[in-house]
Every structure is written in C-alpha cells, then in structure tokens.
Amino acid sequence: MLSYGLGDAGTGIAATQLGFYLFPFFTDQAGLPAVIAGSLLMVTKVWDAINDPLIGWMSDHTKTRWGPRLPWMIGAAVPLGITLASIWWVPPGDTSQKTTYYILMAVLLMTAYTCVNLPFAALSTELTEETSIRTRLNAARFTGSIMAGLSGLIIAARLLSEGNNDYLLMGRITGLIATLATLISCWGLAPFAKKARKPIVKRESFQLQFQRILRNRRFLQVIGLYLLLWCGLQLMQTVSLIYLEQVMKVPTDISRWIPIPFQISALLGLQVWSFYSNKFGRISALFFGGRLWITACIIAMLLPPLSPSAASSGLFAISDLEGLKMIALITTILIVGFGASTAYLIPWSLLPDAIDADPEKPAGIYTAWMVLIQKVGIGLSVQVLGILLSLTGYRSANNCNELLECLDQPNTAQITIRICMGLIPACLVGIGMLIMRRWPERGINTEVTLS
C-alpha cells in the first residue's frame, strides 16, 4: 500500500501545482493575456489526452520480467522532474516566443506525466481482483497524491509569498521530489508487479478500441462521472487564487496558504470516504460527498469580500466582522475539499468494475480512454474560462502599469469568477450524481462482446 501510494506522489505534486498556479503564472509572471493562458492549458490537456491511448496500448504490449507497467514509470521519472522545473521559467522575448516555449515544454511535460501516471493507474486493476482491496489501493494512491500536493502547496506558499515569486526554484524542488517518489515507488512495487495479472495482448485498431468502450455501458457511466467531477474540480482549482485575491480581496501573502486547508480536508475526506465506501457502498459515498461539495460551492459564490482596510492590513481579529468573514471563507474551503475528495476516489474505485465487464480486461486501454476523455474535458473547460475572463474585461499583468492595479477587476469579471467558482462546479457535480443513481453496487450484470 505504501509503495502504491508513493506512485501517484510525483504526478500528484505536479498536478496540484499546475492546477493552482499555472494560469496565474502565465498571466501575472509571464505576462500572457488570459485567452492565451487558457489556450496553453487547453493545449496541455489536449496533448496529454492524445498521447493516452498510444501509451496505454504500448504499455499493454510491453513485455519484461517486471511486467508491462514499471519500465514506463522508471523511464519517465527523470524527464518528468526536468520538464516540471522548466515549465516555470519565463523566457525572454515577446508573447509569441514565450507561447512557443510553453507549448514545447507542455508537450514534453505531459508526455512524461502520462508515461508515469497511466501505467501506474492500470496497476490497481491488475494487482488484485477484490473490490475492497482495489478501493484501498485507490485510497492509498490518492492519499499519496494529496499529501504530495499538500507539500507542493507548502513549498509554493513559502517561495511565492512576501513578494519573492521564485517559481523556478519551486519547480526545481518539486521536480526532484516527483522523480525520487516515482523511482522509490517502482522499487517497492517491483515484486508485486511481476506477479500481477497481465493484459491479453492482441492487435486492435483505434476503431475497435472506440467500439469496445462504446459497448461497455458501465464504462460510459464511469467516464461520464469522472469527466463531470474533474471538470468541476479543475475549474475551481484554476480560478481559486484569482477568486481569493481579486474577488474576496485576500492579501497575496495569505492567499498562497489558503489552498493548504483544502488539501488537508481532501486528505481527511479521502480516508472517510474509503471507509464509508467499504461499509455502505461507493455510490452512497458519492451522494453524501457530492451534496457537501454542491452546498459549499453555492456558499463560495455568495460570500462577501473582505473590506479594503482589512485586506490592506492583512490582520484579522476573530472578534470583528472581517475575522468572521475569513473564518467563513476557510470553513467553506474545508467543506469543498472534504466533499471534492470523492472526485479522486469514487470514479477510480468504480473503473475496475467496468474493466471486469469486458471479458478480455484490457486495463491499459480503458485507463487510457478514461484519462483521455477527462483531459479533453478539462482542457476545454479551462479554455472556456480564459475566453470568459477575456470577454468580461479581465486584466492580466501585461495590461497593467502595476500588478496591484489588476486586483481591481471589473464587476463583470468578478461575477464570472464567482460563477466559475460556485455555480458551474455545483451543476457539474449534480449531473454526475444523477447519471450514477442506477449503478449496481454489487456485481456486474453486463459483459462486453466484440464481433
């Protein structure tokens, strides 16, 4: 369990820092317009999605004495660390030159990311066929991911507060952590990976793969849920720092630390939902956590901002009104994290059921398609965010004489940010719960047959 938990630490720390900080980095440090920043994130996710089926197929067809998955993780560990550091450098040149550099780095980074993450994710299905152990494996996986993400947020808060903004040093530290965590995980998993179930290898065209997933109704439900939950979560992560600083008027030195309670709450929620799922069922856990998540989203959308005097001082007394506002904000974030942890655990704990519904059980293919569709959806949602902010008058650093002037965003932009932080995620989670209401908690009644 410990070794499997470490396997997602490297990609977890990368995903967390990219999710929370990359969009503000592009707009405020690299000086890119919001629409270009959103487009870069979309390119990142779309490329990440495109390479998923290829790497999934190649992983299924890899034959070594250590199994088909570990060689991919080992080979990509060092490139993951190097590219994770390089994405945080601001190159000289104009907007087009910077954009070209970030596209190249994003392609290399997400290729290495997929080579680690996708083979690793397929192992949860192959290491065991027992549902409870699979749920525990996924809980261990996302515990490692969230704890690594928490450490990444602490590093970021320390290096990016007090006006330092040392993004490159942050990238170097987290890149080293990502590489070491991946290699240590491979070392621990090696004896188990050798004995794990191997995929049935056969040549299968892209068209047949697509037909396979379309005929697996259980998989379509799982991917629909995963797409909706992660689009909501990714949208909230991307807009969160902008929401804190430019809507809620939280000082920068404080706002950089606020995502940490979110990660801690998600980590606690992951343990609770893992226990709850094994006792009362995964769908019951989804509905309980989803309701908490939706409630917190609506509250976050409606919370009043801090007053200008309180925001400028950075000091909040619990007894006064501003202190109560701050407590309400942090409490809401804690509830969001606790409820949103279902997005980590539940879809991945349901995926093995969908894979088992296929007689050939090609875990690599299903894992690849699950991640592909999820990443395309996330990329499009972030692109929509960039377009909406641009249309509503959002000002990035290159449109301001001083960065502080950008904190006074027009009302249309602030309303859009609130909607992206609250209403849209709440709707996505609600739809996800709706499509899973008839999932059979025990047993799989449908098998896939390919003609």
C-alpha positions as CSV (number, residue, x, y, z in Angstrom):
1,M,0.0,0.0,0.0
2,L,2.8,2.4,0.9
3,S,4.6,1.8,-2.4
4,Y,1.4,2.2,-4.4
5,G,0.6,5.4,-2.5
6,L,4.0,6.8,-3.5
7,G,3.4,6.0,-7.2
8,D,1.0,8.9,-7.6
9,A,3.0,11.3,-5.5
10,G,5.2,12.6,-8.3
11,T,2.3,13.2,-10.7
12,G,0.2,14.4,-7.8
13,I,2.6,17.2,-6.8
14,A,2.8,18.2,-10.5
15,A,-0.9,18.2,-11.0
16,T,-1.6,20.2,-7.8
17,Q,0.9,23.0,-8.6
18,L,-0.1,23.1,-12.2
19,G,-3.8,23.3,-11.3
20,F,-3.5,26.0,-8.7
21,Y,-0.6,28.1,-10.1
22,L,0.0,27.7,-13.8
23,F,-2.8,30.0,-15.0
24,P,-1.9,32.9,-12.6
25,F,1.8,32.3,-13.5
26,F,1.1,32.7,-17.2
27,T,-1.0,35.9,-16.7
28,D,0.9,37.6,-13.9
29,Q,4.5,36.4,-14.3
30,A,4.9,35.6,-18.0
31,G,2.5,38.5,-18.9
32,L,0.3,36.5,-21.3
33,P,-3.3,37.5,-21.9
34,A,-5.9,35.4,-20.2
35,V,-7.2,33.9,-23.5
36,I,-3.7,32.8,-24.4
37,A,-3.1,31.4,-20.9
38,G,-6.3,29.4,-21.2
39,S,-5.4,28.2,-24.7
40,L,-2.0,27.0,-23.4
41,L,-3.7,25.0,-20.6
42,M,-6.1,23.6,-23.2
43,V,-3.1,22.5,-25.5
44,T,-1.5,20.9,-22.4
45,K,-4.6,18.8,-21.6
46,V,-5.4,18.0,-25.3
47,W,-1.9,16.7,-26.0
48,D,-2.0,14.9,-22.7
49,A,-5.2,13.3,-23.9
50,I,-3.9,12.4,-27.4
51,N,-0.9,10.5,-26.1
52,D,-3.0,8.5,-23.6
53,P,-4.4,5.8,-25.9
54,L,-1.0,5.4,-27.6
55,I,0.9,5.0,-24.3
56,G,-1.9,2.8,-22.9
57,W,-1.7,0.5,-25.9
58,M,2.1,0.4,-25.8
59,S,2.1,-0.3,-22.1
60,D,-0.4,-3.2,-22.6
61,H,2.0,-4.6,-25.3
62,T,5.2,-4.2,-23.2
63,K,6.8,-7.5,-22.1
64,T,9.5,-7.5,-19.4
65,R,10.2,-9.7,-16.4
66,W,9.0,-6.8,-14.3
67,G,5.6,-6.7,-16.0
68,P,4.4,-4.2,-18.6
69,R,4.0,-1.1,-16.4
70,L,7.1,-0.4,-14.3
71,P,9.5,0.1,-17.3
72,W,7.4,3.1,-18.4
73,M,7.4,4.6,-15.0
74,I,11.1,4.2,-14.5
75,G,12.0,5.6,-17.9
76,A,9.8,8.7,-17.5
77,A,10.7,9.6,-13.9
78,V,13.7,11.9,-14.7
79,P,12.1,13.6,-17.7
80,L,9.1,14.3,-15.5
81,G,11.3,16.2,-13.0
82,I,13.2,18.1,-15.6
83,T,10.2,19.3,-17.5
84,L,8.3,20.1,-14.4
85,A,11.1,22.5,-13.4
86,S,11.3,24.0,-16.9
87,I,7.7,25.0,-17.2
88,W,8.1,27.6,-14.5
89,W,10.9,29.6,-16.3
90,V,10.0,32.9,-18.1
91,P,12.0,33.0,-21.3
92,P,13.0,36.3,-22.9
93,G,11.1,37.5,-25.9
94,D,7.7,38.7,-26.9
95,T,4.3,36.9,-26.4
96,S,4.7,34.7,-29.5
97,Q,8.2,33.5,-28.4
98,K,7.0,32.8,-24.9
99,T,3.9,31.0,-26.1
100,T,6.1,28.7,-28.4
101,Y,8.4,27.8,-25.5
102,Y,5.5,27.0,-23.2
103,I,3.8,24.8,-25.8
104,L,7.0,22.8,-26.3
105,M,7.5,22.4,-22.5
106,A,3.9,21.5,-22.0
107,V,4.1,18.7,-24.7
108,L,7.3,17.3,-23.1
109,L,6.0,17.6,-19.6
110,M,2.6,15.9,-20.2
111,T,4.3,13.1,-22.3
112,A,6.5,12.3,-19.3
113,Y,3.5,12.7,-17.0
114,T,1.4,10.2,-18.9
115,C,4.3,7.7,-19.2
116,V,4.3,7.6,-15.3
117,N,0.7,8.1,-14.5
118,L,-1.2,5.9,-16.9
119,P,0.8,2.6,-16.5
120,F,0.7,3.2,-12.7
121,A,-3.1,3.7,-12.7
122,A,-3.6,0.4,-14.6
123,L,-1.9,-1.5,-11.9
124,S,-4.8,-1.0,-9.4
125,T,-6.9,-3.3,-11.6
126,E,-4.1,-5.9,-12.2
127,L,-2.7,-6.3,-8.7
128,T,-5.9,-7.8,-7.3
129,E,-9.5,-8.7,-8.3
130,E,-11.1,-8.0,-4.8
131,T,-13.2,-4.8,-4.8
132,S,-12.4,-3.8,-1.2
133,I,-8.6,-4.1,-1.8
134,R,-9.0,-2.2,-5.0
135,T,-10.8,0.6,-3.1
136,R,-8.0,0.6,-0.5
137,L,-5.3,0.8,-3.3
138,N,-7.0,3.8,-4.8
139,A,-7.4,5.4,-1.4
140,A,-3.6,4.8,-0.8
141,R,-2.9,6.2,-4.3
142,F,-4.8,9.4,-3.7
143,T,-3.6,9.7,-0.2
144,G,-0.1,9.8,-1.6
145,S,-1.2,12.2,-4.3
146,I,-2.9,14.6,-1.9
147,M,-0.1,14.5,0.6
148,A,2.4,15.3,-2.2
149,G,0.1,18.0,-3.5
150,L,0.0,19.4,0.1
151,S,3.8,19.5,0.3
152,G,3.8,21.2,-3.1
153,L,1.4,23.9,-1.9
154,I,3.5,24.5,1.2
155,I,6.6,24.9,-0.9
156,A,4.8,27.2,-3.2
157,A,3.4,29.3,-0.4
158,R,6.8,29.6,1.2
159,L,8.6,30.6,-2.1
160,L,5.8,32.7,-3.6
161,S,4.8,34.8,-0.7
162,E,6.3,38.0,0.6
163,G,7.0,39.2,-3.0
164,N,9.6,36.5,-3.8
165,N,7.7,34.8,-6.7
166,D,10.6,32.3,-7.2
167,Y,8.6,30.0,-9.5
168,L,11.7,28.4,-11.0
169,L,13.1,27.3,-7.6
170,M,9.7,25.9,-6.8
171,G,9.8,23.9,-10.0
172,R,13.3,22.6,-9.3
173,I,12.3,21.4,-5.8
174,T,9.1,19.7,-6.8
175,G,10.7,18.2,-9.9
176,L,13.2,16.5,-7.7
177,I,10.5,15.2,-5.4
178,A,8.5,13.9,-8.4
179,T,11.5,12.0,-9.7
180,L,12.5,10.4,-6.4
181,A,9.0,9.5,-5.4
182,T,8.4,7.7,-8.7
183,L,11.6,5.7,-8.6
184,I,11.1,4.7,-4.9
185,S,7.5,3.5,-5.7
186,C,8.8,1.4,-8.6
187,W,11.4,-0.2,-6.3
188,G,8.7,-1.1,-3.8
189,L,6.2,-2.3,-6.4
190,A,8.6,-4.4,-8.4
191,P,7.9,-7.8,-6.6
192,F,4.2,-7.4,-6.8
193,A,4.2,-6.1,-10.4
194,K,6.0,-9.3,-11.5
195,K,3.1,-11.4,-10.2
196,A,0.2,-9.1,-11.3
197,R,-2.4,-10.1,-13.9
198,K,-1.1,-9.4,-17.4
199,P,-3.4,-7.9,-20.1
200,I,-4.5,-10.2,-23.0
201,V,-2.4,-8.9,-25.9
202,K,-3.9,-8.6,-29.3
203,R,-3.8,-6.2,-32.2
204,E,-6.7,-3.8,-32.1
205,S,-7.2,-0.7,-34.2
206,F,-8.3,2.7,-32.9
207,Q,-11.8,2.0,-34.3
208,L,-12.1,-1.3,-32.4
209,Q,-10.9,0.4,-29.2
210,F,-13.6,3.0,-29.7
211,Q,-16.3,0.3,-30.4
212,R,-15.1,-1.5,-27.3
213,I,-15.7,1.4,-24.9
214,L,-19.0,2.4,-26.5
215,R,-20.4,-1.1,-25.9
216,N,-19.3,-1.1,-22.3
217,R,-22.2,0.7,-20.6
218,R,-20.6,0.6,-17.2
219,F,-17.5,2.3,-18.5
220,L,-19.6,5.1,-20.1
221,Q,-21.2,5.8,-16.8
222,V,-17.8,5.9,-15.0
223,I,-16.2,8.2,-17.6
224,G,-19.2,10.5,-17.5
225,L,-18.9,10.8,-13.8
226,Y,-15.2,11.3,-13.9
227,L,-15.4,13.9,-16.6
228,L,-18.0,15.9,-14.7
229,L,-16.4,15.8,-11.3
230,W,-12.9,16.6,-12.6
231,C,-14.1,19.4,-14.8
232,G,-15.7,21.0,-11.8
233,L,-12.7,20.4,-9.6
234,Q,-10.2,21.6,-12.2
235,L,-12.2,24.8,-12.8
236,M,-12.2,25.6,-9.1
237,Q,-8.5,24.9,-8.8
238,T,-7.6,27.1,-11.8
239,V,-9.7,30.0,-10.7
240,S,-9.2,29.7,-6.9
241,L,-6.2,32.1,-6.4
242,I,-7.8,34.7,-8.7
243,Y,-11.0,34.3,-6.7
244,L,-9.2,34.7,-3.4
245,E,-7.1,37.7,-4.4
246,Q,-9.3,39.6,-6.8
247,V,-12.8,38.8,-5.7
248,M,-12.5,38.1,-2.0
249,K,-9.6,40.6,-1.6
250,V,-7.5,38.3,0.5
251,P,-3.8,39.6,0.6
252,T,-1.4,37.7,-1.6
253,D,0.8,36.6,1.4
254,I,-2.3,34.9,3.0
255,S,-4.0,33.6,-0.2
256,R,-1.0,31.5,-1.1
257,W,-1.5,29.5,2.1
258,I,-5.3,29.1,1.8
259,P,-5.2,26.1,-0.6
260,I,-3.4,24.1,2.1
261,P,-6.5,23.7,4.2
262,F,-8.2,22.4,1.1
263,Q,-5.6,19.7,0.6
264,I,-5.7,18.7,4.3
265,S,-9.5,18.5,4.2
266,A,-9.4,16.4,1.0
267,L,-6.9,14.1,2.6
268,L,-9.1,13.6,5.6
269,G,-12.2,13.2,3.3
270,L,-10.4,10.5,1.3
271,Q,-9.9,8.3,4.4
272,V,-13.5,8.9,5.5
273,W,-15.0,8.1,2.0
274,S,-12.8,5.0,1.7
275,F,-14.1,3.6,5.0
276,Y,-17.7,4.7,4.2
277,S,-17.5,3.1,0.7
278,N,-16.5,-0.3,2.0
279,K,-19.2,-0.2,4.7
280,F,-22.1,1.5,2.9
281,G,-21.2,1.5,-0.8
282,R,-19.4,3.7,-3.2
283,I,-22.5,5.3,-4.7
284,S,-23.7,6.2,-1.2
285,A,-20.4,7.9,-0.5
286,L,-20.6,9.8,-3.8
287,F,-24.0,11.2,-3.0
288,F,-23.1,12.2,0.6
289,G,-19.9,13.9,-0.5
290,G,-21.4,15.4,-3.6
291,R,-24.1,17.1,-1.6
292,L,-21.5,18.7,0.7
293,W,-19.5,19.8,-2.3
294,I,-22.5,21.4,-4.0
295,T,-23.5,23.2,-0.8
296,A,-20.0,24.6,-0.3
297,C,-19.8,25.8,-4.0
298,I,-23.0,27.8,-3.6
299,I,-21.8,29.4,-0.4
300,A,-18.4,30.2,-2.0
301,M,-20.2,32.0,-4.8
302,L,-22.2,34.2,-2.4
303,L,-19.6,35.0,0.3
304,P,-18.9,38.8,0.7
305,P,-15.4,40.1,0.1
306,L,-13.1,41.5,2.8
307,S,-13.2,45.2,3.3
308,P,-10.3,47.3,1.7
309,S,-8.9,48.2,5.1
310,A,-8.8,44.7,6.3
311,A,-7.3,43.4,3.1
312,S,-4.5,46.0,3.2
313,S,-3.6,45.3,6.8
314,G,-3.5,41.5,6.5
315,L,-4.6,41.2,10.1
316,F,-7.9,39.7,11.1
317,A,-9.2,39.6,14.7
318,I,-11.7,36.8,15.2
319,S,-14.0,39.0,17.2
320,D,-14.6,41.5,14.4
321,L,-16.6,41.2,11.2
322,E,-13.6,40.8,9.0
323,G,-12.4,37.9,11.1
324,L,-15.8,36.2,10.8
325,K,-15.7,36.6,7.0
326,M,-12.3,35.0,7.0
327,I,-13.5,32.1,9.2
328,A,-16.5,31.6,6.8
329,L,-14.2,31.6,3.8
330,I,-11.8,29.0,5.3
331,T,-14.7,26.9,6.6
332,T,-16.2,26.8,3.1
333,I,-12.9,25.8,1.6
334,L,-12.6,22.9,4.1
335,I,-16.1,21.7,3.2
336,V,-15.2,21.9,-0.5
337,G,-12.1,19.8,0.0
338,F,-13.9,17.2,2.1
339,G,-16.7,16.8,-0.5
340,A,-14.4,17.1,-3.5
341,S,-12.2,14.2,-2.4
342,T,-14.9,11.9,-3.8
343,A,-13.7,13.0,-7.2
344,Y,-10.4,11.4,-6.5
345,L,-11.6,8.1,-5.0
346,I,-15.1,7.1,-6.4
347,P,-14.6,7.1,-10.2
348,W,-11.3,5.2,-10.0
349,S,-12.7,2.7,-7.5
350,L,-15.6,2.1,-10.0
351,L,-13.3,1.7,-13.0
352,P,-12.2,-1.9,-12.2
353,D,-15.9,-3.0,-12.2
354,A,-16.2,-1.6,-15.7
355,I,-13.0,-3.2,-16.8
356,D,-14.1,-6.6,-15.4
357,A,-17.3,-6.3,-17.5
358,D,-15.0,-6.8,-20.6
359,P,-14.0,-10.5,-21.0
360,E,-10.5,-9.5,-22.2
361,K,-10.0,-7.0,-19.4
362,P,-7.5,-4.6,-21.2
363,A,-6.8,-2.3,-18.3
364,G,-4.4,-0.2,-20.2
365,I,-6.9,0.7,-22.9
366,Y,-9.7,1.5,-20.5
367,T,-7.4,3.6,-18.3
368,A,-6.1,5.4,-21.3
369,W,-9.6,6.3,-22.6
370,M,-10.8,7.3,-19.2
371,V,-7.9,9.7,-18.8
372,L,-8.2,10.9,-22.4
373,I,-11.8,11.9,-22.2
374,Q,-11.3,13.5,-18.8
375,K,-8.3,15.6,-20.0
376,V,-10.1,16.8,-23.1
377,G,-13.0,17.9,-21.0
378,I,-10.7,19.7,-18.5
379,G,-8.8,21.4,-21.4
380,L,-12.0,22.7,-22.9
381,S,-13.3,23.9,-19.5
382,V,-10.1,25.9,-18.9
383,Q,-10.1,27.3,-22.4
384,V,-13.7,28.5,-21.8
385,L,-12.5,30.1,-18.5
386,G,-9.9,32.1,-20.4
387,I,-12.4,33.2,-23.1
388,L,-15.0,34.2,-20.5
389,L,-12.5,36.2,-18.5
390,S,-11.2,38.0,-21.6
391,L,-14.8,38.8,-22.8
392,T,-15.7,40.1,-19.3
393,G,-12.7,42.5,-19.2
394,Y,-10.3,40.6,-17.0
395,R,-6.9,42.3,-17.0
396,S,-3.7,40.3,-16.8
397,A,-0.3,41.7,-15.8
398,N,0.7,42.8,-19.3
399,N,-2.4,45.1,-19.5
400,C,-1.5,46.9,-16.2
401,N,1.1,49.5,-15.3
402,E,1.5,47.9,-11.9
403,L,0.4,44.4,-10.9
404,L,-1.7,45.8,-8.0
405,E,-3.9,47.7,-10.5
406,C,-5.1,44.3,-11.8
407,L,-6.6,43.5,-8.4
408,D,-9.4,45.9,-9.2
409,Q,-11.2,43.8,-11.8
410,P,-14.4,45.0,-13.5
411,N,-17.7,43.8,-11.9
412,T,-18.4,41.6,-15.0
413,A,-15.1,39.7,-14.5
414,Q,-15.7,39.3,-10.7
415,I,-19.2,37.9,-11.3
416,T,-17.8,35.4,-13.9
417,I,-15.1,34.3,-11.4
418,R,-17.8,33.7,-8.8
419,I,-19.8,31.6,-11.2
420,C,-16.8,29.6,-12.2
421,M,-16.0,29.0,-8.5
422,G,-19.5,28.1,-7.5
423,L,-22.5,27.6,-9.9
424,I,-20.8,25.8,-12.7
425,P,-19.0,23.2,-10.5
426,A,-22.2,22.7,-8.5
427,C,-24.1,21.9,-11.6
428,L,-21.5,19.5,-12.9
429,V,-21.4,17.6,-9.6
430,G,-25.2,17.4,-9.6
431,I,-25.3,16.0,-13.1
432,G,-22.6,13.4,-12.2
433,M,-24.7,12.2,-9.3
434,L,-27.8,12.0,-11.5
435,I,-26.1,9.6,-14.1
436,M,-24.9,7.3,-11.3
437,R,-28.2,6.8,-9.5
438,R,-28.8,3.3,-11.0
439,W,-25.2,1.9,-10.7
440,P,-25.3,-1.7,-9.4
441,E,-23.2,-1.6,-6.3
442,R,-22.7,-5.4,-6.1
443,G,-21.8,-7.4,-9.2
444,I,-21.6,-6.6,-12.8
445,N,-24.6,-7.6,-14.9
446,T,-23.2,-6.5,-18.3
447,E,-20.4,-8.1,-20.3
448,V,-18.9,-6.6,-23.4
449,T,-18.7,-8.8,-26.5
450,L,-16.9,-7.7,-29.6
451,S,-17.9,-9.0,-33.0
